[in-house]
Amino acid sequence: MGVSRDKQLQVLQLLKVVVGDGGDEMFPFGYETMKRRWEILNKIFSMSTRFSLQAIKPEYCNYFKKVRDFTPSYAWVKCEREEDKNCYEIFREAKITGRGGKMYGSEESFVRLSLIKSQDEFDQLIDMLKKFISQEVLGADSI
């Protein structure tokens, strides 16, 4: 499956505007946005014993020329319970969109969540995750 010609032209126009303005703020904006998203995710998953979020260490950034928090576009979540064999299905039942770890050569005990979304879509994901994790904290088995 490819990207439509129309979408490619839209992206090209957008990139021309960004570059025309110098583009200096694009990378700091992207970094700060992703850093905030990771902080929110870490806070949510820190309340859970059922799920764990990948550990991320700061790394040297060639663009900014310094060590910074690593802020990937995807979050890998592991289902920690022995009985939660297919993490993708657990999240799907909770109406949280992700991709199964097996699709990427990992185990079924992982699900990959995309953080590259509009702010509204990300806020929706966070609301769903909060509800899902709070059920664990409050003692409900699953959705």
C-alpha positions in Angstrom: 0.0 0.0 0.0 1.4 3.3 -1.0 0.7 7.0 -0.4 -1.7 8.7 -2.8 -0.3 11.2 -5.2 -2.7 13.8 -3.8 -1.3 13.3 -0.3 2.2 13.5 -1.5 1.5 16.9 -3.1 -0.1 18.1 0.1 3.0 17.1 2.1 5.2 18.7 -0.5 3.3 22.0 -0.2 3.5 21.8 3.6 7.3 21.2 3.5 7.8 24.1 1.2 6.1 26.4 3.7 8.2 25.1 6.6 11.4 25.4 4.7 10.4 28.8 3.4 10.1 30.0 6.9 13.6 28.7 7.7 12.2 25.6 9.4 14.2 26.4 12.5 11.3 25.8 14.9 10.2 22.5 13.4 12.6 20.2 15.2 12.4 21.9 18.7 8.6 21.8 18.3 8.6 18.1 17.4 10.9 17.3 20.2 9.0 19.2 22.9 5.7 17.7 21.6 7.0 14.1 21.8 8.8 14.7 25.1 5.4 15.8 26.7 3.7 12.8 25.2 6.3 10.5 26.7 6.0 12.1 30.1 2.2 11.6 30.1 2.6 8.0 29.0 5.2 7.2 31.6 2.9 8.7 34.3 0.0 6.6 33.2 1.9 3.3 32.9 3.7 3.9 36.2 0.4 3.2 37.9 0.2 -0.3 36.4 1.6 -3.6 37.3 -0.2 -5.4 34.5 1.5 -3.3 31.7 5.0 -1.9 31.4 6.3 0.7 29.0 9.7 0.4 27.3 12.5 1.9 29.3 14.0 4.8 27.4 17.4 6.3 28.2 18.7 9.7 27.1 20.9 9.7 24.0 23.1 12.0 22.2 21.2 14.0 19.5 23.2 14.9 16.4 20.8 17.7 15.5 20.8 19.5 18.9 24.4 18.4 19.6 23.7 17.3 23.2 22.3 14.4 25.2 18.5 14.6 25.3 15.6 12.4 26.3 14.9 9.9 23.6 11.4 10.4 22.2 10.4 7.7 19.7 7.3 7.8 17.6 6.0 4.5 18.9 5.6 3.2 22.4 6.1 -0.5 23.1 3.9 -1.8 25.8 4.4 -5.2 27.4 1.6 -7.2 29.1 3.3 -8.5 32.2 0.7 -11.1 33.3 1.3 -14.7 32.3 -2.4 -15.0 31.2 -2.3 -11.9 29.0 -0.6 -13.8 26.1 -1.8 -11.5 23.3 -1.3 -7.9 24.3 -2.7 -6.6 21.0 -6.1 -8.4 21.8 -6.1 -7.0 25.3 -5.8 -3.5 24.0 -8.2 -4.1 21.1 -10.9 -5.3 23.6 -10.3 -2.0 25.4 -10.9 -0.1 22.1 -7.3 1.1 22.1 -5.7 1.0 18.7 -2.3 -0.5 18.4 -0.3 -3.1 16.4 0.7 -6.5 17.7 4.3 -7.1 18.5 4.4 -10.2 16.3 3.9 -7.9 13.2 7.4 -6.4 14.0 9.2 -9.6 14.9 8.5 -9.3 18.7 6.4 -11.5 21.0 2.6 -11.4 21.3 3.1 -10.1 24.8 3.8 -6.6 23.2 1.7 -4.0 21.5 3.0 -1.0 19.7 1.1 2.3 20.1 1.6 5.1 17.7 2.3 8.6 19.1 2.4 10.3 15.7 -1.2 11.7 15.8 -2.9 15.0 15.9 -3.2 16.4 19.4 -6.9 15.5 19.5 -6.2 11.9 18.6 -3.4 11.7 21.2 -5.7 13.2 23.8 -8.3 10.5 23.0 -5.6 7.8 23.3 -4.6 9.2 26.7 -8.3 9.2 27.9 -8.7 5.6 26.8 -5.5 4.6 28.5 -6.4 6.3 31.7 -9.7 4.6 31.8 -8.1 1.2 31.0 -5.3 1.5 33.6 -7.7 2.9 36.3 -9.7 -0.3 36.0 -6.7 -2.2 37.0 -5.9 0.2 39.9 -9.5 0.0 41.1 -9.5 -3.8 41.0 -11.5 -4.6 37.8 -10.1 -7.5 35.8 -10.4 -6.0 32.3 -12.7 -4.2 30.0 
